[in-house]
């Protein structure tokens, strides 16, 4: 369970970081839409994925302590 939480947290964090970077670069280039989605929506999805990854890694950390 511990390894699964760490893997899921890292993958979620990396995916969220990638979404945030893509949305930020697209917005800096002047684009408002990417693939039918607004850039702000992709940024919010990235932030949500980063938060979920942080939660999963924190969960794995507290499982290790017990």
C-alpha angles and dihedrals in degrees: 000000000000094000092045092054091049093048093047091047093050094046092048092048094049091047091049092048090050092050092049092049093047092048092046094049092046091051092048089053090055099255121137098183134049119184094337094311126106114245091236090057091052090048091052090048089052092050090049091051091050090051092048091049091050090050092050093049091048089050090052090049093052091047089056093052095055 
